[in-house]
Amino acid sequence: MYKNGFTLIELVIVIVILGILAATAAPKYINLQSDTKASVIESIGGSMKSLSDMVHLKAQIESELDRTGCVSTNIGSIEVWYGYPESVSESSSCGPESYDMAELINLEENNGIQVFTEDKSNGDCYSLSVGWDEQECYARYTEACSATIPASVNNVITGC
């Protein structure tokens, strides 16, 4: 006997199999987005740490380890606080072409990553957060709090 097409049972079986495959693939895809965001945050945190360390080395060479100062680089002056970059510049004492951490990391704003408002709750050292969510998915740069407490970078990726 000659058959044309598929029976209803065959079509239902194929649809069920495709549904099972889709149900197992979707969580994997969603998890990849989360892992990607976490990796980006860790990369931004690493960049902040590297920038902080390089500016601090330059500040040591130029003897700019006081509370406030300026470190000269080939891109312009960088405002420092105890020899580490300021999170956000409080003044332009280093001239019109001076930079702070927010400007040094130079993020494009069209990718969903935000530079959040500077946290000034600690009067000795301010902090700056960068990421997707200021509570659960960010990298935070904290200025040096004194000559003996260096700048730090903390990554929070619990909600990425």
N, C-alpha and C positions, 0 to 999 in steps of 0.2 A: 504494500500500500504506500502511496506517495503522500508525504506530509509537506505542507507549506506553513512555515512559521513555527512559533513556540507555543506550548500549552500554558495555561494560566498558572499551573503549579511551578513550572520551570521559571517563569517570570517572577513569581513571589519568592522563590528560593534565591534568585540572583539579587533581588532588592534587599532581602534579609542579610545576605552576605555583604553587600555594599554598605548597609547600615552598620554592621558590626565593625567593618574596617574603618569607617568614618568615626565611629565612637572611640576606637582605640587610637586613631591618629590625631584627633583634635586636642586632647590633653597634652600630647607630646609637643604640638605646635605652640600651644599657650605657654608651656613651660620654657620653650626656647626663647620666647619674647622676654620672659622674666629673667632668664639667665643672661640674655643679651644686655638688658638694662643694668643688671648687677655688674656685668663686666665693664660697661661704660663708666659706671660710678667708680669702680676700682681704678680704672684708667685715669679718670679725672683726678682722683685722690693721689695717685702716683705722680701725675704731672705737677700737682700742687706741692707735693713733698720735694720733688726734684727742683722745682723753681725756688722753693724756700731754702733748700740746702745750697744751691748755687749762689743765690743772692747773699746768704749769710757768709759764705766763703769770700765773696767779693767785699762784703762789709768788713770782714776781718783784715783783708789786705789793705783797705782804705782807712782802717781804724775808725769805722762808723758804728761802734757798738753802744753808743749812748742811747738814751731813751728815744730821741728822734734824730733823724739824719737822712742823708741822700747818698745813694750809691750810683755812680755813673756807669752806664753800659753803652754798647753800640746802638741800642734802640732809643736811648734817652735815660733820664734819671729815674730811679726807683725809690720811692719813699719807704724808709725802714723804721721799725720800732724795735729797739734793742738788737739791731742788726738783721732782723727778718722783715720780709715785705709786710706793709700794712695791708689789712684785709680790704679796706676801702679808704682812700686818701681823705684825711681830715682837712688838709690845707694844700695849697700848691706851693709850698715853701721851696720845692726843688725846681720850680720853673713850670712853664706851660706844657712842656713835653715830659711830665712825670707820670709814672705808672704805679699802680697798686696791684694786689693779687687779682681782683676782679677783672682788671684790664689785661693782665698778663696771661690769664688762661684763655681769653679771647674766644668765647663760645659763640657759635652761630645760634640765634634764637629761633630759627625755623624748625628745629628738630625736637621741640618739646621740652628741652632742658632749660631750667630757669636758674638765674642767679637771684637768690632770695635776699630780702632785706637784711642788712647787717645786724647782728645781735649785740647789743651794747649793755646786756644785763650785768656783766662783770666790768667794772670801771677800769680795771688795770689792763685788760686785754679783750678786744672785740673778736667776734668770729663771723665767718661768712659761709653760708651753705649754698651748694650748687647741686641740682638734681631734678627729679620729676616730682617728688613729694617731700615737703619740708619735715615731715614727721617720720617717714619710713623708707625713703629711697633718696639718699643724698651723700655728698662728700662735704665735710665741714673742715675749713681751715681756721685755726685759732691762732691769733698773733702771740708772740712771746709776751708773757705776763711780767717778766722782770729779766734782769741780766742773767739769772740762774735758771729760769724756767723758759725753755725754748718754745718756739712755735710748734704746733702739732696739726696733724691731719687725721680725722676719723671718718671712716666709711660706715654708713648704715644702709644695709640692703635687705632688711626684713620684709619690706613691702613692695619690692620691685616686681 
